[in-house]
């Protein structure tokens, strides 16, 4: 039997399709990993082909508990126990690459 280890922060986020011929699904959890799965219709039979990229250490060191795609499905935001928002974007090499916004980032005065 398969046991589920879903915790407080396990999440799944589907990227908006925006005309692509495939789907992107991101998932995360207590294992300090983000999985980005690409589902593409199989070319010759019913169903999908699947490719999964796993993002983790050294970029991610603690539990990830929230994921959200931007409106075009090209940037993935993640947050968790590290206290940062990390933005992931696929680089020109085809690898998902992170950038980090510090927890105390100053985004300006709220009355602007």
OpenMM code with the backbone's topology and positions (N, CA, C; nanometers):
from openmm import Vec3, app, unit

residues = "UNK UNK UNK UNK UNK UNK UNK UNK UNK UNK UNK UNK UNK UNK UNK UNK UNK UNK UNK UNK UNK UNK UNK UNK UNK UNK UNK UNK UNK UNK UNK UNK UNK UNK UNK UNK UNK UNK UNK UNK UNK UNK UNK UNK UNK UNK UNK UNK UNK UNK UNK UNK UNK UNK UNK UNK UNK UNK UNK UNK UNK UNK UNK UNK UNK UNK UNK UNK UNK UNK UNK UNK UNK UNK UNK UNK UNK UNK UNK UNK UNK UNK UNK UNK UNK UNK UNK UNK UNK UNK UNK UNK UNK UNK UNK UNK UNK UNK UNK UNK UNK UNK UNK UNK UNK UNK UNK UNK UNK UNK UNK UNK".split()
positions = [
    Vec3(0.0835, -0.1186, 0.0000),
    Vec3(0.0000, 0.0000, 0.0000),
    Vec3(0.0879, 0.1248, 0.0000),
    Vec3(0.0340, 0.2323, -0.0536),
    Vec3(0.1071, 0.3582, -0.0610),
    Vec3(0.0589, 0.4495, 0.0503),
    Vec3(0.1528, 0.5057, 0.1255),
    Vec3(0.1167, 0.5982, 0.2322),
    Vec3(0.1365, 0.7402, 0.1852),
    Vec3(0.0424, 0.8255, 0.2211),
    Vec3(0.0537, 0.9667, 0.1884),
    Vec3(0.1256, 1.0381, 0.3018),
    Vec3(0.2141, 1.1299, 0.2668),
    Vec3(0.2850, 1.2077, 0.3677),
    Vec3(0.2489, 1.3551, 0.3555),
    Vec3(0.1261, 1.3843, 0.3151),
    Vec3(0.0838, 1.5236, 0.2996),
    Vec3(0.0889, 1.5924, 0.4343),
    Vec3(0.1498, 1.7087, 0.4376),
    Vec3(0.1649, 1.7848, 0.5603),
    Vec3(0.0968, 1.9195, 0.5512),
    Vec3(0.1376, 2.0100, 0.6405),
    Vec3(0.0736, 2.1403, 0.6492),
    Vec3(0.0904, 2.2231, 0.5234),
    Vec3(0.1966, 2.1961, 0.4470),
    Vec3(0.2260, 2.2847, 0.3370),
    Vec3(0.2210, 2.2225, 0.1999),
    Vec3(0.1799, 2.0984, 0.1895),
    Vec3(0.1769, 2.0365, 0.0579),
    Vec3(0.0801, 2.1109, -0.0318),
    Vec3(0.1262, 2.1447, -0.1520),
    Vec3(0.0442, 2.2244, -0.2428),
    Vec3(0.0663, 2.1799, -0.3867),
    Vec3(-0.0336, 2.2073, -0.4689),
    Vec3(-0.0264, 2.1819, -0.6118),
    Vec3(-0.0761, 2.3076, -0.6821),
    Vec3(-0.0085, 2.3473, -0.7897),
    Vec3(-0.0500, 2.4650, -0.8653),
    Vec3(-0.0372, 2.4365, -1.0149),
    Vec3(-0.1481, 2.4524, -1.0879),
    Vec3(-0.1499, 2.4354, -1.2338),
    Vec3(-0.1200, 2.5693, -1.2983),
    Vec3(-0.0283, 2.5710, -1.3939),
    Vec3(0.0038, 2.6939, -1.4663),
    Vec3(-0.1057, 2.7236, -1.5687),
    Vec3(-0.1394, 2.8516, -1.5885),
    Vec3(-0.2307, 2.8852, -1.6981),
    Vec3(-0.1713, 2.8333, -1.8299),
    Vec3(-0.2538, 2.7841, -1.9175),
    Vec3(-0.2061, 2.7203, -2.0409),
    Vec3(-0.1548, 2.8216, -2.1434),
    Vec3(-0.2193, 2.9314, -2.1630),
    Vec3(-0.1768, 3.0405, -2.2514),
    Vec3(-0.1335, 2.9926, -2.3906),
    Vec3(-0.2062, 2.8973, -2.4483),
    Vec3(-0.1803, 2.8537, -2.5845),
    Vec3(-0.0728, 2.7479, -2.5997),
    Vec3(-0.0113, 2.7045, -2.4891),
    Vec3(0.0888, 2.5983, -2.4990),
    Vec3(0.0216, 2.4667, -2.5351),
    Vec3(0.0979, 2.3752, -2.5883),
    Vec3(0.0455, 2.2427, -2.6230),
    Vec3(0.0684, 2.1433, -2.5098),
    Vec3(0.1045, 2.1928, -2.3914),
    Vec3(0.1296, 2.1061, -2.2759),
    Vec3(0.0833, 2.1782, -2.1498),
    Vec3(0.0753, 2.1036, -2.0396),
    Vec3(0.0386, 2.1584, -1.9091),
    Vec3(0.1612, 2.1570, -1.8193),
    Vec3(0.1722, 2.2567, -1.7304),
    Vec3(0.2749, 2.2589, -1.6265),
    Vec3(0.2056, 2.2536, -1.4912),
    Vec3(0.2488, 2.1593, -1.4079),
    Vec3(0.1910, 2.1414, -1.2750),
    Vec3(0.3060, 2.1427, -1.1751),
    Vec3(0.2989, 2.2292, -1.0763),
    Vec3(0.4012, 2.2353, -0.9721),
    Vec3(0.3436, 2.1784, -0.8432),
    Vec3(0.4263, 2.1043, -0.7700),
    Vec3(0.3842, 2.0514, -0.6402),
    Vec3(0.5010, 2.0640, -0.5432),
    Vec3(0.4678, 2.0684, -0.4130),
    Vec3(0.5709, 2.0846, -0.3112),
    Vec3(0.5258, 2.0206, -0.1819),
    Vec3(0.6194, 2.0132, -0.0857),
    Vec3(0.5855, 1.9564, 0.0433),
    Vec3(0.6986, 1.9617, 0.1424),
    Vec3(0.6878, 1.8780, 0.2429),
    Vec3(0.7803, 1.8778, 0.3557),
    Vec3(0.9187, 1.8264, 0.3201),
    Vec3(0.9348, 1.7676, 0.2031),
    Vec3(1.0652, 1.7115, 0.1654),
    Vec3(1.1608, 1.8159, 0.1062),
    Vec3(1.1284, 1.9437, 0.1146),
    Vec3(1.2120, 2.0530, 0.0623),
    Vec3(1.2365, 2.0409, -0.0867),
    Vec3(1.1365, 1.9929, -0.1592),
    Vec3(1.1469, 1.9763, -0.3034),
    Vec3(1.0264, 2.0410, -0.3708),
    Vec3(1.0507, 2.0966, -0.4893),
    Vec3(0.9430, 2.1403, -0.5778),
    Vec3(0.9535, 2.0520, -0.7002),
    Vec3(0.8407, 1.9994, -0.7421),
    Vec3(0.8367, 1.9176, -0.8627),
    Vec3(0.7555, 1.9925, -0.9679),
    Vec3(0.8153, 2.0129, -1.0837),
    Vec3(0.7446, 2.0750, -1.1955),
    Vec3(0.7263, 1.9668, -1.3009),
    Vec3(0.6007, 1.9322, -1.3236),
    Vec3(0.5678, 1.8249, -1.4171),
    Vec3(0.5093, 1.8842, -1.5439),
    Vec3(0.5603, 1.8394, -1.6548),
    Vec3(0.5108, 1.8814, -1.7862),
    Vec3(0.4323, 1.7648, -1.8448),
    Vec3(0.3029, 1.7879, -1.8693),
    Vec3(0.2160, 1.6881, -1.9314),
    Vec3(0.1859, 1.7306, -2.0732),
    Vec3(0.2151, 1.6431, -2.1678),
    Vec3(0.1943, 1.6740, -2.3086),
    Vec3(0.1124, 1.5610, -2.3704),
    Vec3(0.0122, 1.5932, -2.4539),
    Vec3(-0.0646, 1.4859, -2.5168),
    Vec3(0.0282, 1.3906, -2.5930),
    Vec3(0.0025, 1.2618, -2.5754),
    Vec3(0.0828, 1.1613, -2.6456),
    Vec3(0.0561, 1.1743, -2.7948),
    Vec3(0.1607, 1.1691, -2.8788),
    Vec3(0.1416, 1.1946, -3.0220),
    Vec3(0.0644, 1.0861, -3.0976),
    Vec3(0.0635, 0.9617, -3.0474),
    Vec3(0.0022, 0.8537, -3.1256),
    Vec3(-0.1061, 0.7755, -3.0550),
    Vec3(-0.1257, 0.7982, -2.9253),
    Vec3(-0.2297, 0.7230, -2.8531),
    Vec3(-0.2930, 0.8118, -2.7472),
    Vec3(-0.4082, 0.7722, -2.6950),
    Vec3(-0.4737, 0.8529, -2.5913),
    Vec3(-0.3846, 0.8641, -2.4668),
    Vec3(-0.3920, 0.9767, -2.4005),
    Vec3(-0.3154, 0.9967, -2.2784),
    Vec3(-0.2071, 1.1020, -2.2945),
    Vec3(-0.1185, 1.1052, -2.1973),
    Vec3(-0.0161, 1.2079, -2.1897),
    Vec3(0.1218, 1.1472, -2.1688),
    Vec3(0.2241, 1.2192, -2.2118),
    Vec3(0.3606, 1.1884, -2.1716),
    Vec3(0.3950, 1.2835, -2.0576),
    Vec3(0.4832, 1.2407, -1.9705),
    Vec3(0.5122, 1.3179, -1.8501),
    Vec3(0.6625, 1.3316, -1.8310),
    Vec3(0.7061, 1.4546, -1.8025),
    Vec3(0.8449, 1.4840, -1.7637),
    Vec3(0.8394, 1.5611, -1.6332),
    Vec3(0.9178, 1.5197, -1.5352),
    Vec3(0.9187, 1.5900, -1.4072),
    Vec3(1.0597, 1.6388, -1.3755),
    Vec3(1.0685, 1.7669, -1.3404),
    Vec3(1.1924, 1.8283, -1.2942),
    Vec3(1.1805, 1.8479, -1.1443),
    Vec3(1.2816, 1.8071, -1.0695),
    Vec3(1.2796, 1.8225, -0.9243),
    Vec3(1.3780, 1.9330, -0.8860),
    Vec3(1.3273, 2.0320, -0.8134),
    Vec3(1.4089, 2.1423, -0.7621),
    Vec3(1.4262, 2.1222, -0.6126),
    Vec3(1.5465, 2.1377, -0.5624),
    Vec3(1.5697, 2.1168, -0.4198),
    Vec3(1.7017, 2.1759, -0.3770),
    Vec3(1.7625, 2.1156, -0.2736),
    Vec3(1.8903, 2.1673, -0.2266),
    Vec3(1.9901, 2.1742, -0.3418),
    Vec3(2.0784, 2.2737, -0.3443),
    Vec3(2.1041, 2.3692, -0.2364),
    Vec3(2.0125, 2.4899, -0.2382),
    Vec3(1.9327, 2.5099, -0.3457),
    Vec3(1.8473, 2.6286, -0.3528),
    Vec3(1.7381, 2.6287, -0.2461),
    Vec3(1.6866, 2.5113, -0.2127),
    Vec3(1.5790, 2.5002, -0.1140),
    Vec3(1.6302, 2.4166, 0.0019),
    Vec3(1.6234, 2.4713, 0.1238),
    Vec3(1.6768, 2.4000, 0.2393),
    Vec3(1.5700, 2.3610, 0.3403),
    Vec3(1.4505, 2.4196, 0.3305),
    Vec3(1.3446, 2.3909, 0.4282),
    Vec3(1.2138, 2.3611, 0.3559),
    Vec3(1.1121, 2.3268, 0.4331),
    Vec3(0.9815, 2.2904, 0.3775),
    Vec3(0.9231, 2.4030, 0.2926),
    Vec3(0.8700, 2.3657, 0.1772),
    Vec3(0.7995, 2.4583, 0.0881),
    Vec3(0.6510, 2.4315, 0.1070),
    Vec3(0.5712, 2.5378, 0.1285),
    Vec3(0.4298, 2.5137, 0.1550),
    Vec3(0.3335, 2.5961, 0.0719),
    Vec3(0.3835, 2.6744, -0.0228),
    Vec3(0.2932, 2.7510, -0.1087),
    Vec3(0.3579, 2.7715, -0.2442),
    Vec3(0.2786, 2.7513, -0.3507),
    Vec3(0.3224, 2.7718, -0.4882),
    Vec3(0.2166, 2.8508, -0.5622),
    Vec3(0.2605, 2.9372, -0.6550),
    Vec3(0.1653, 3.0111, -0.7385),
    Vec3(0.2338, 3.0498, -0.8684),
    Vec3(0.1681, 3.0229, -0.9801),
    Vec3(0.2189, 3.0625, -1.1118),
    Vec3(0.1765, 3.2051, -1.1420),
    Vec3(0.2547, 3.2749, -1.2249),
    Vec3(0.2116, 3.4063, -1.2718),
    Vec3(0.1030, 3.3874, -1.3777),
    Vec3(0.0482, 3.4950, -1.4286),
    Vec3(-0.0663, 3.4888, -1.5204),
    Vec3(-0.0395, 3.4222, -1.6532),
    Vec3(0.0872, 3.4134, -1.6935),
    Vec3(0.1191, 3.3482, -1.8206),
    Vec3(0.1792, 3.2095, -1.8024),
    Vec3(0.1988, 3.1674, -1.6780),
    Vec3(0.2538, 3.0350, -1.6519),
    Vec3(0.4014, 3.0228, -1.6833),
    Vec3(0.4745, 3.1341, -1.6760),
    Vec3(0.6176, 3.1321, -1.7065),
    Vec3(0.7057, 3.1506, -1.5828),
    Vec3(0.6489, 3.1993, -1.4736),
    Vec3(0.7238, 3.2201, -1.3494),
    Vec3(0.6454, 3.1544, -1.2361),
    Vec3(0.7172, 3.0780, -1.1543),
    Vec3(0.6571, 3.0111, -1.0392),
    Vec3(0.7106, 3.0764, -0.9122),
    Vec3(0.6204, 3.1186, -0.8233),
    Vec3(0.6597, 3.1723, -0.6927),
    Vec3(0.6443, 3.0618, -0.5895),
    Vec3(0.7432, 3.0505, -0.4995),
    Vec3(0.7351, 2.9529, -0.3909),
    Vec3(0.7691, 3.0221, -0.2597),
    Vec3(0.7130, 2.9701, -0.1509),
    Vec3(0.7465, 3.0201, -0.0178),
    Vec3(0.7338, 2.9048, 0.0803),
    Vec3(0.7939, 2.9245, 0.1958),
    Vec3(0.7899, 2.8188, 0.2957),
    Vec3(0.8605, 2.8604, 0.4224),
    Vec3(0.9177, 2.7611, 0.4906),
    Vec3(0.9796, 2.7842, 0.6201),
    Vec3(1.1073, 2.8674, 0.6144),
    Vec3(1.1639, 2.8907, 0.4970),
    Vec3(1.2827, 2.9756, 0.4859),
    Vec3(1.2493, 3.1227, 0.5092),
    Vec3(1.1230, 3.1602, 0.4921),
    Vec3(1.0824, 3.2988, 0.5114),
    Vec3(1.1053, 3.3869, 0.3904),
    Vec3(1.1303, 3.3273, 0.2756),
    Vec3(1.1528, 3.4024, 0.1525),
    Vec3(1.0493, 3.3658, 0.0475),
    Vec3(1.0288, 3.4569, -0.0445),
    Vec3(0.9552, 3.4264, -0.1673),
    Vec3(1.0613, 3.4047, -0.2737),
    Vec3(1.0544, 3.2910, -0.3373),
    Vec3(1.1519, 3.2597, -0.4412),
    Vec3(1.0776, 3.2521, -0.5740),
    Vec3(1.1309, 3.3182, -0.6757),
    Vec3(1.0720, 3.3154, -0.8092),
    Vec3(1.1557, 3.2232, -0.8969),
    Vec3(1.0887, 3.1304, -0.9651),
    Vec3(1.1556, 3.0339, -1.0510),
    Vec3(1.1168, 3.0613, -1.1952),
    Vec3(1.2157, 3.0647, -1.2818),
    Vec3(1.1920, 3.0869, -1.4244),
    Vec3(1.2846, 2.9942, -1.5019),
    Vec3(1.2329, 2.9410, -1.6099),
    Vec3(1.3146, 2.8527, -1.6920),
    Vec3(1.4166, 2.9363, -1.7672),
    Vec3(1.5447, 2.9043, -1.7501),
    Vec3(1.6523, 2.9782, -1.8140),
    Vec3(1.6730, 2.9343, -1.9582),
    Vec3(1.7652, 2.9999, -2.0259),
    Vec3(1.7908, 2.9690, -2.1665),
    Vec3(1.8507, 2.8293, -2.1847),
    Vec3(1.9041, 2.7725, -2.0758),
    Vec3(1.9592, 2.6372, -2.0824),
    Vec3(1.8503, 2.5306, -2.0644),
    Vec3(1.7273, 2.5758, -2.0324),
    Vec3(1.6188, 2.4818, -2.0077),
    Vec3(1.6063, 2.4414, -1.8617),
    Vec3(1.6927, 2.4953, -1.7770),
    Vec3(1.6908, 2.4641, -1.6334),
    Vec3(1.6096, 2.5704, -1.5590),
    Vec3(1.5275, 2.5267, -1.4616),
    Vec3(1.4536, 2.6211, -1.3778),
    Vec3(1.5521, 2.6857, -1.2813),
    Vec3(1.5554, 2.8200, -1.2805),
    Vec3(1.6527, 2.8938, -1.2007),
    Vec3(1.5816, 2.9840, -1.1004),
    Vec3(1.6338, 2.9927, -0.9763),
    Vec3(1.5680, 3.0733, -0.8724),
    Vec3(1.6242, 3.2142, -0.8594),
    Vec3(1.5390, 3.3019, -0.8113),
    Vec3(1.5804, 3.4304, -0.7564),
    Vec3(1.5074, 3.4438, -0.6242),
    Vec3(1.5586, 3.5221, -0.5313),
    Vec3(1.4993, 3.5314, -0.3979),
    Vec3(1.4697, 3.6754, -0.3618),
    Vec3(1.3548, 3.6964, -0.3011),
    Vec3(1.3212, 3.8253, -0.2409),
    Vec3(1.3321, 3.8069, -0.0910),
    Vec3(1.4114, 3.8852, -0.0196),
    Vec3(1.4246, 3.8685, 0.1247),
    Vec3(1.2926, 3.8930, 0.1967),
    Vec3(1.2765, 3.8273, 0.3106),
    Vec3(1.1535, 3.8401, 0.3895),
    Vec3(1.1275, 3.9843, 0.4308),
    Vec3(1.2327, 4.0648, 0.4479),
    Vec3(1.2155, 4.2037, 0.4913),
    Vec3(1.2298, 4.3025, 0.3754),
    Vec3(1.2023, 4.2566, 0.2526),
    Vec3(1.2147, 4.3442, 0.1356),
    Vec3(1.1237, 4.4658, 0.1503),
    Vec3(1.1736, 4.5819, 0.1110),
    Vec3(1.0979, 4.7069, 0.1202),
    Vec3(1.0360, 4.7349, -0.0158),
    Vec3(0.9044, 4.7237, -0.0246),
    Vec3(0.8334, 4.7470, -0.1488),
    Vec3(0.7724, 4.8867, -0.1553),
    Vec3(0.8187, 4.9754, -0.0683),
    Vec3(0.7675, 5.1124, -0.0684),
    Vec3(0.6584, 5.1312, 0.0332),
    Vec3(0.6223, 5.2559, 0.0526),
    Vec3(0.5200, 5.2911, 0.1486),
    Vec3(0.3823, 5.2456, 0.0984),
    Vec3(0.2999, 5.1879, 0.1873),
    Vec3(0.1664, 5.1438, 0.1432),
    Vec3(0.0754, 5.2593, 0.1041),
    Vec3(0.1074, 5.3854, 0.1429),
    Vec3(0.0212, 5.4973, 0.1066),
    Vec3(0.0677, 5.5678, -0.0207),
    Vec3(0.1520, 5.5045, -0.0991),
    Vec3(0.1962, 5.5669, -0.2248),
    Vec3(0.0916, 5.5458, -0.3310),
] * unit.nanometer
topology = app.Topology()
chain = topology.addChain("A")
for resn in residues:
    res = topology.addResidue(resn, chain)
    for name in ("N", "CA", "C"):
        topology.addAtom(name, app.Element.getBySymbol(name[0]), res)
